[in-house]
């Protein structure tokens, strides 16, 4: 078993086809109940980011309304059952603030990194 932390820009590739989709699917879909199954961790706020990213693709007509709704539905199920979800705490935000200042990161990127 391997452990992975996905931020939203990586995880969205599982739900919409783009460069890197096959690689992400291979990691997430590793056989369950075997020595090669992987544990996938995400930050709680990744839920909002994934739904927003899929919805944006629908608005931009890069995917159909039907496909977008299906992708969001699958993600919602996975969010509840497939991923280890870490709640962003005050301590995490404070760590993110320090990372953002030190490395000139965007806010959510800093939170993702601090959560990881």
N, C-alpha and C positions, 0 to 999 in steps of 0.2 A: 504494500500500500504506500502511496505517496500522498503528500499533503500539498495542496495548492491554494493560494489566495488569488482571487480574481477581482480586479476592479471592473467598473461598468464598461469601459471601452473594450476590454477583453471578453467579458461575459456576454455582451450583446451579440457577439459573433456566433454564439450558439443558437440564437433566435432569429437572426436575419443573415442572409448569405452575403458575405463580403470576404476580402482577403483574410485568411487565417481561420475561416469557419471549420474546415476539416480538422485542423490541429486542435482547436478548442473542443470540438465534438469528440475527438479521440480521447482526450483527457477526461472529459466529463462522463462519457459513456463507457469507460473501462468496465469490464465485466463485474457485476455486483456479486457478492458472496464468493469472492475469490481472492487470492493473494494479490491480484493486480488491481483491485478496486481502489479508486482514489477518493480522498476526502476533499471536498471543495468548500472553502470558507469565503464568505463575503461580508462586507460591512452592511449594516441594516439599511443605510441610505441608498445602497445600490439598487434596492427595489424601485424607488422613485426614479432614479436615473435610467434604469432599463425601460420602464414604461414610458418615460418621456422620450427616450431615443426611438423607440418603436413608433410611438404616436407621431413624432416629427417626420419619420420616413413615410407614414401614411399621408400626412398633410402635404409633403413634397411630392407625392405620387410616385415614390420610389418602391412602394409596395401597395397592394390593394387593401381596402378596408377589411375584407374577409381575412386575408393573410395576417394583417396586423392584429386583428382581434384574436385570431388563433394563437399567434405568437405570445401575446400578452396573457392569454389564458394558460398556456403551457408554462410560461414563466411564473405566473402566480402559484400554480401547483408546485413547481420546483422550489419556489421561495419558501413554501411551507414544509416541504418534505425532503428535498434533495440536498440542500445546502446547509452548512453550519453558519448561522447568521450571528454576527457580533454586533451588539448594541453599541452605538457611539456614546461614550460617557464624557463627562466634563474633563476627566484626565486625558482622554484621547484627543479632545479638542485642544487642550492646552499643549499637548505634544505636537499636534498638527500646526498650531500657531508658531511654535519654535521651528519646526521644519520648513514652514512657508517662509519665514523670515530668513533662515540660514541658506536655503536653496532656491529662493525665489519661485516657489511653487504656487499654482492656483489653489484656491481654497479647498475644493473637493479632492483634488489630487493629494494635497497634504493630509486630509482626513483619511483618504484611502491608505496612504503610506503609514500613517500613525496607527491605523487599525491593524494593518498587516503586522 
